[in-house]
Amino acid sequence: MATAFATAALVALSVLLSGCSAPMPAQYAAERPVLDPTRYFNGRLDAWGMFQDRFGNVVKRFTVEMNCRWEGDTGTLEEDFLYADGTRERRVWALRKVAPDRFIGTASDVVGEAVGSVAGNSFNWRYTLALPIDGRTWHVDFDDWMFLIDDQVMLNRAVMSKFGIRLGEVTLSFTKR
């Protein structure tokens, strides 16, 4: 009886946890158009975005001008942010293509390395960002998803969390010039 109960509990837990599992890039492998980050993030791009807190309130709005270039399997993405309140921010990514579907990235405010996977029209970045908030620096985890819509447009949604608690999300729309 105890074994049957333990087996049933294990099956129920497995079903419950599988319902909470995060999407994986491989599930988008058949989606088109195929995203090649070395081609899309090459040249000049513009982006429009917002940050919403965990309650859905829009806290920040911004635009981004990007200048991107690749030499072989090494890329540089320069991002210049302009926020609605007039403040500016700059982030420069150094990217490396380490396998046909895998990328590693670093930036001055990224803790360690960002790890990315591409499949079909999707690209998933996971990284920790050091965010200055009220005079302190918080290390916040990002689960960042990008989806190529066509040759010019890509949509981006990143969920921000700390200790597994969802803090909010960033939504962006990219357009190639």
N, C-alpha and C positions, 0 to 999 in steps of 0.2 A: 504494500500500500504506500509506504513512504517513498519507494523508488518511483512508482507511478506518479505520485504527487510532485516529486522533484523533477521528473521528465516533463510533466505538464507545465510546471512553473518555468522551466528552462525554455520550452517552446514558446510560451507566452511572452517571456522576456525578449527572446529573439525576434518575434514578430513586432513587439513594441519598439525595440531599438532599430529595426530595419525601417520602420516608418519614420524615424527621426534622422536617418542617414542623409548626409549631404549629397547633392548631385556630383557626379564625376564628369570630367570633360569627355571621356569615352562615349557617354550616352549621346553626345552630339556629333559623333564621327561621320554620320551620313548627311548631316546638314550642309547646305550650300548657301552662299558661295563659301569656298574653303578659305579660311583665314591663315595667311602667312604673315606673322608679325614683322618679319624682316622687310616685307614689301609694304604692308599697310603703314607701319611706323617708320616711313622713310620719306623725308621731305617736310613740308609745312602742314600742320593740322591746326584746327580751331576746335575748342570744346566749350560747352555751356553746362553748368552743373549746379547742384544744390546739396546741402547737408541737412538731413532731417533727424531730429532726436528720436529717441525710442517711442515717443508718443505721436510721431508723425508731424510735429511742428517744424516748419522750415526755419532753420537757425542761421544758415549762411547760403548766399548765392554767389556764384563766381563765373568768370570766364578764364580760359586757358589758351595761350598761344604756345604751340609746340614746334620745335625745330628738331628733326630726327635724322640720323644718318647711320649707315652701317658700312663697315669695312670687314668683309668676310663674315665671320660669325660673331663679331663684336659690334655692338650698337651703342649710340649715345642719344638719349632723349632729354632735351632741355625743355622744361615746363615753366612757363611764366604765368602765375596766377594773379588775377585782379579780382578782389572781392567787392561786393556791392557797397561796403563801407569805405572803400578807397584804399584799403591796405593791400600790399603786394607780398608775394612769396615766390621763391624760385626753388625748384627741385631739379637736379640733374641725375638721371639714371644712367648707370653703366650696365649694359646687358651683355650676356653671353649665351649663344645658342650652344647647348651642351649635348643635344641629341635632336633628331628630327622633330620631336614633339615636346622638348624640355628646354626651359630657359632659366637662367639664374640672373638676378639683378641686385645691384647695390645703389644706395644713395646716402647722402650725409645724414639724413634723418631716419633711415631704415636701420633697425637693430638687426645685425647679422645679415642674412641674405634673403631676398624674395625668391620664391620658387614658383615657377610657372609651367603649366601644361596646356598644350593646344590640341584640339581635335575638331574636325569639321569647321564650323563657323565660330567656335568658342575658344576663349582663352581664359584660364583661371590662374590668378596670382594669389599667393598667400604670403603675408609678411607682417612684421611688427613695425609700427611707426612710432617714433618718439615725438609726441605732440606737446607743445608748450600750452598749458592751461592754467590761468590765474597764478603765474609765477612759478609753477612747478612743471616738471616734465613727466608725462604719463606714457607708458608703453602700452599701445593699443593694437590689438590684432585685427587685420583686414582679411576678409575673404572676398576677393575682387573678381567679378565675372564680366567679361566683354564678349559681345556677340556682333559679328559682322552682318550688317543688313544688306549692303551692296558694296560696290567698289569704293564708294565715297563715305558712307555712313556706318558708324559703329556705336552701339549703345553699351553702357557700362553701369553696373550696379555693384557696389561694395558694401558689405555689412561689416560694421565696426563693433568689436566686443572687447571686454576685459574680464578675465577669469571666467570666460564662457557666458558672460551676461551681455546681451545685446544692448549696445549704447545708442545705435542709430545707423543710418545708411547714407551713402553718397550715391547720387545718380548723375550720370554724365552722358552727353551726346557729342560724339566726335565727327568732324567733317574734314576730309582731305581737301586742301586747296588745289 
